Structure formats: structure tokens, C-alpha cells
């Protein structure tokens, strides 16, 4: 084999190895970004659920205090239900 044939084989191998490494690094970056986006979506869903529950509890508390026609037993029942909802 001549020197030029050996040099061309070495260059071809180096190009192959470098391109394979570049592909692996690219896939690692894409994978990490995908994980980050997925965790953001999970946190957004949790935050939305908590905010929705707080909104419902706030509306229920406001309607409780605005209603003047409740008996003592109804007040106690609604209060215990409200406390149970806030503790869960």
C-alpha cells in the first residue's frame, strides 16, 4: 500500500469517528432538553391543579361568609368540610 492510500484510510476513519461522536453528543443534548421540558410540563400541571383547588376553596369560603341564613349545625358541618378539604 502506498502512503497516500494509508493516509486516505486514516482520514476516512477519523471523519467517521468524529461524525459518530458528534451524533452522540447531539442526541445527548436533545435528550437532556427533552427531560427538562417534560419536568416543566409536570410542574405546570401540578401548579395548575393547586391553583384550581385554591380557587375553589376561596369561592367556597366567600360563599360561606356571605350566607347569613345558615343554622349553627350547618355552619359546623360546612366548617368541618372546609377544614378537611384544606388538610387533604
N, C-alpha and C positions, 0 to 999 in steps of 0.2 A: 504494500500500500504506500501511496505517496503521502508526502506531508500535507498536501492540500486536501486529500481525501480524509485524513485523520482530523485535520482542523475543521473541516465541514461537518464531520460526525460529532465532534466535541461541541461545536456551536449549535448544532441541532439539538443535542441533549440538553445543553444549557437553556436554550429557548423553551424546550418542553418543560423542564423542571421549574423555570421561572414562571411560566404561564400557569402551571398546575398550582404553584404556591400562591399566585395572585388570585386564582379562582377560590382557593380555600380561605384566604383572608377575606375576600369579598363575601363569601357565604357566612363567615363568622360575624361580620359587621351586620349583615342583613338579619341574621338570627337574633343578635342582641337587640337590634332596633325593634324587631317583632315582639320580643319579650317585653320590652319597655312599653310599647303601645298597648299590649294586652293587659299589663298591670294597671296602666292608666284607665283603661276602659272598666276594669273591675272596680277600681276606686271610685270612678264616676258613678257607676251603678249603685255602689254602697252609699255614697254621699246622697244620691237622689232618693234612695229608699229612706234614709234617715230624715232628710228634709221633708219628704212627703208625710212621714209619720209625725214629725213635729208640727207640721201644718194642721194635720187632722186633730192632734191633741189641743192645739191652740184654739181651733174653731170650737171644739167641744167645751173647753174651759170658758170661752167667751159666752157661748150659748147657755151654759150653766149659770153664770153670774148674771146674765140678762133676764133669766126666767125667775120671776118673783112668785109664781103660783105653785111652787113645789112644797110638798109637806116635808116634815122632818125626816121621815123614813125614806122618802125619795131622795132627799139631799144626801143622807148617809149612804144609800146604795150607789148613787152616782159618784160620790166621793171615793168610795172603796173601789169602784170600777176604774175610775181615773187613776188612782194610785197604783192599781195593778197594771194598768197599761204603761205607766211611766217606769215601773220597775222591770218590765219584761224587755 
